[in-house]
């Protein structure tokens, strides 16, 4: 009986390891990603600004890091965009400089405490 339990636990462990690798493969798709590190004590809502179009891509909690995808129709083949970090409950919204992104790029944004 102990041997059966041990085999079951090992199979359960191996099954959970394989699901982790699938999640890693999902992350490595051709999508354009934004990795946001929020060093502020306030949660932030993150937007992508292309021309005058503002698209919400997600929210990052205080002192957390999150990864979001930029919609394919925003990026196209190449796009000039800005990122906006909108603090929840505040009227200050830091805006990045305009920069170029292409499909598959990974953009890193660090929000400092203010």
C-alpha positions, 0 to 999 in steps of 0.5 A: 500500500505504501508503494502504491501511495509513493508511486501516486505521489511521484506521478502527481509531482511529474504531472505538475512539472509538465504543466509548468513547462506548458505555461512557459511555452505559452509565454514564448508566443509571438505576442508583444509583451509589457513587463511592469515592475511597480515599485510604488505603494499604489496599484497601477492601471496600465494603458497603451497609447497609440496616437489618441487611442488609449487601451487598458492592458491590465493592472499591477498591484503595489510592489508587484511585477506583472506581464501583459500582452499588447493587442496585435491590432495595436502593434501591427507590423511596427507601431509608435506607442506610449505607456501610461501608468494610472495610479488607482485613486490618484490624479497623477498619470506618468506617461512614457516617451514614444517608442517603436514596438514590433511583434514579439518585442518584450518591453520593460517598464519600471514605476518608481515610488513617488 
